[in-house]
Amino acid sequence: MANVLKGGTVVMLSFLSSRTTILSRTTTTTHCSFLPKFPFFSLSSSSRSKTPSGFPSFCTLSSEPVTEAIAVETNNNGENDNKSSIKDVAGLLDIRVGQIVKAWKHDEAESLYVEEVDIGEPEPRIICSGLVNYIPLENLQGKKVIVLSNLKPRNMRGVKSSGMLMAASDSKHENVELLFPPEEATPGERIWFGSEDEKDNQPDAATPNQIQKKKIWELVQPHLKTDVSCTAMLGEHVMRTSAGSVTSQSLQNANIS
């Protein structure tokens, strides 16, 4: 069913379907906007430590407008069909084992740390994280972490941040713990979701422009949780490294962002 709303030169079409969840393609010809279907987390360059929705922000996604999104097939129960599942979309994320080489407080932002993170590249990545209110600085030094690495770089109060440290948080967003791999995991290894034998079936990662333009992180993030054993999960699929699964220290049934 299509509902057509006309106002001046603006025509908005909305389609309702029991089979497919599709995020709209928008054109910025007039001053109109559409709310995203999934929450969009980003660190502002202002002094606020929370997003407008009230959730703490740990990542460094760009706040530039997005113009298209991936369609994800769902059945009548809201579950993913095989045609284009959340697992398929998550495979486009380039999530890596990292190790913090050095961390310090941002000189210009009280809520931010700056980290040099080894993700298997010739030089460490510089990443800014809004974790000052949650994790003591000394707990970051030398720590193995999980890095979402194919985000567009963003200037964070004069520091170019190229990635995001992934963390779990409780329902009130009062307790935050970084996700971490087994100690034997190698920095730079790409992480996957699913069984142990699916490691070699990972698709190529999307480019940073594709991640932003197609809103890939926004589609995947609501499906990321820890289970009762603190294991990081994408729905029913375990987040894995060759050395074992990714976990949080103590947060059960927690959101991951």
C-alpha positions in Angstrom: 0.0 0.0 0.0 1.4 3.4 -0.9 0.4 6.6 1.0 1.2 9.8 -0.9 1.5 13.1 1.0 1.9 16.2 -1.0 3.0 19.5 0.4 4.3 22.3 -1.9 6.9 20.7 -4.1 7.6 17.9 -1.7 6.1 14.4 -2.4 6.8 11.7 0.2 6.0 8.1 -0.5 5.8 5.5 2.3 5.4 1.8 1.6 4.0 -0.7 4.1 4.9 -4.3 3.7 4.7 -7.4 5.8 7.7 -8.9 3.9 10.4 -6.4 3.6 11.9 -3.7 5.8 13.4 -1.0 3.6 15.0 2.3 4.6 14.1 5.2 2.3 16.4 6.8 -0.2 16.2 10.6 0.4 17.0 13.6 -1.7 18.0 16.9 0.0 16.2 19.3 -2.3 14.1 20.8 0.5 14.3 21.1 4.2 12.8 17.8 5.1 14.2 14.7 6.9 13.3 11.2 7.8 14.0 9.6 11.1 16.2 6.5 10.8 14.7 3.1 11.6 17.6 2.2 13.9 19.4 4.4 16.4 22.5 6.3 15.1 25.3 6.6 17.6 27.9 9.3 17.1 30.3 11.3 19.2 29.6 15.0 18.8 32.4 17.6 18.9 30.5 19.4 21.6 30.9 18.9 25.3 27.8 16.7 25.5 28.5 13.1 26.5 25.2 11.7 25.3 23.4 11.5 22.0 20.0 13.3 21.6 18.3 10.0 22.3 19.9 9.9 25.7 22.3 7.0 25.0 26.0 7.3 25.8 28.1 7.5 22.6 31.2 5.4 22.3 31.8 5.5 18.5 33.1 7.9 15.9 30.6 7.6 13.1 30.1 10.6 10.9 27.1 12.7 11.4 26.8 13.6 7.7 23.4 12.7 6.1 23.0 9.3 4.6 21.3 8.9 1.3 20.5 5.2 0.9 20.3 2.0 2.9 20.4 -1.8 2.4 17.0 -3.5 2.3 16.7 -6.5 4.7 14.2 -9.2 4.0 12.0 -10.2 7.0 9.3 -12.8 7.3 5.9 -12.2 8.9 7.3 -12.9 12.3 9.9 -10.2 11.9 12.7 -12.7 11.5 15.4 -12.5 8.8 14.9 -14.4 5.5 17.9 -15.9 3.8 17.8 -13.5 0.8 19.5 -10.6 2.7 20.0 -11.4 6.4 21.5 -9.3 9.1 24.3 -11.8 9.2 25.0 -11.1 5.6 25.0 -7.3 6.2 27.2 -7.7 9.3 29.8 -9.5 7.1 30.5 -6.2 5.4 31.8 -4.7 8.7 35.6 -4.9 9.1 35.9 -5.8 12.8 39.4 -6.6 13.9 41.3 -7.7 17.0 43.3 -4.8 18.2 45.8 -4.0 21.0 46.0 -0.6 22.6 49.7 0.5 22.4 49.1 3.8 24.3 46.1 5.7 25.6 45.8 9.2 27.0 43.1 11.8 27.8 42.1 14.1 24.9 43.5 17.6 25.5 40.4 19.4 24.3 37.5 17.0 25.3 37.0 15.9 28.9 34.9 12.8 28.0 37.3 11.4 25.4 40.4 9.2 25.4 42.8 9.0 22.5 44.3 5.6 21.8 47.0 4.2 19.5 45.7 0.8 18.5 47.6 -2.0 16.7 45.2 -3.7 14.3 47.9 -5.4 12.2 48.7 -2.4 10.0 52.2 -0.8 9.6 51.2 2.0 11.9 48.8 2.0 14.9 45.4 3.5 14.3 44.4 6.7 16.2 41.0 6.2 17.7 39.0 8.5 20.0 36.6 6.9 22.5 34.0 8.4 24.9 35.0 6.2 27.8 36.5 8.6 30.3 33.4 8.3 32.6 33.3 4.5 32.4 36.8 3.0 32.3 40.0 4.1 34.1 42.8 5.1 31.9 45.2 2.5 33.4 42.8 -0.2 32.4 43.3 0.6 28.7 47.1 0.4 28.5 48.1 -2.7 26.6 44.6 -4.1 26.5 43.4 -6.3 23.6 40.2 -4.9 22.2 37.7 -5.2 19.4 37.9 -2.5 16.7 35.4 -1.6 14.0 37.9 -0.4 11.5 36.1 0.5 8.2 34.4 3.7 9.4 35.1 7.0 7.8 37.8 9.0 9.7 36.3 11.8 11.7 37.9 14.9 13.3 37.3 14.8 17.1 38.3 18.1 18.5 41.4 18.3 16.4 42.3 14.6 16.5 41.5 12.4 13.5 39.8 9.3 14.7 39.9 6.2 12.4 37.7 3.5 14.0 35.7 2.6 17.0 36.4 0.5 20.1 33.4 -1.8 20.6 31.9 -2.0 24.0 28.9 -3.5 26.0 26.7 -1.4 28.2 23.8 -2.2 30.6 20.2 -1.1 30.0 20.7 2.1 32.0 24.0 2.8 30.3 25.7 3.3 33.6 28.2 0.4 33.3 30.3 0.1 30.2 32.9 -2.6 29.4 35.1 -3.0 26.3 34.6 -6.2 24.4 37.8 -8.3 24.3 39.1 -11.3 22.5 40.9 -14.3 24.0 44.5 -13.4 25.0 45.9 -15.6 22.3 44.1 -13.7 19.5 46.4 -11.9 17.1 46.1 -8.1 16.5 44.8 -7.6 12.9 42.7 -10.8 12.7 39.3 -10.2 11.2 36.4 -11.2 13.4 33.3 -13.1 12.0 29.9 -14.2 13.2 28.8 -17.8 13.2 30.4 -21.2 13.6 34.2 -22.0 13.7 34.2 -23.3 10.2 32.7 -20.1 8.7 35.9 -18.1 9.1 37.0 -18.7 5.5 33.6 -17.7 4.1 33.7 -14.0 5.0 32.8 -11.6 2.3 35.1 -8.6 1.5 34.5 -5.7 3.8 32.7 -2.7 2.6 34.5 0.6 2.1 34.1 3.3 4.6 31.9 5.3 2.1 29.7 2.2 1.7 29.4 1.7 5.5 28.1 5.3 5.8 26.1 5.6 2.6 24.2 2.3 3.1 23.8 2.7 6.9 25.3 -0.8 7.5 26.3 -0.2 11.1 22.8 1.2 11.9 21.2 -2.0 10.6 23.6 -4.3 12.4 24.0 -2.6 15.8 20.5 -3.3 17.3 21.1 -7.0 16.8 24.4 -7.1 18.8 24.1 -8.2 22.4 25.9 -10.2 25.0 24.2 -13.4 26.2 24.0 -14.8 29.8 27.6 -16.0 29.6 28.8 -12.5 28.5 29.6 -13.7 25.0 29.1 -11.2 22.2 26.4 -12.3 19.8 24.8 -11.2 16.6 21.3 -12.7 17.2 22.1 -16.4 17.6 25.6 -16.1 15.9 28.7 -15.9 18.1 31.3 -13.2 17.5 34.5 -15.2 16.9 38.3 -15.1 16.6 40.5 -18.1 15.7 41.4 -18.3 19.4 37.8 -18.3 20.6 34.8 -16.1 21.1 34.6 -12.4 22.0 33.2 -11.5 25.4 32.7 -8.7 27.9 34.0 -9.0 31.4 30.7 -9.2 33.3 27.8 -7.6 31.5 25.1 -10.1 30.6 22.3 -9.4 28.1 23.9 -6.1 27.4 23.8 -3.8 24.3 26.9 -3.6 22.1 27.9 -0.4 20.4 
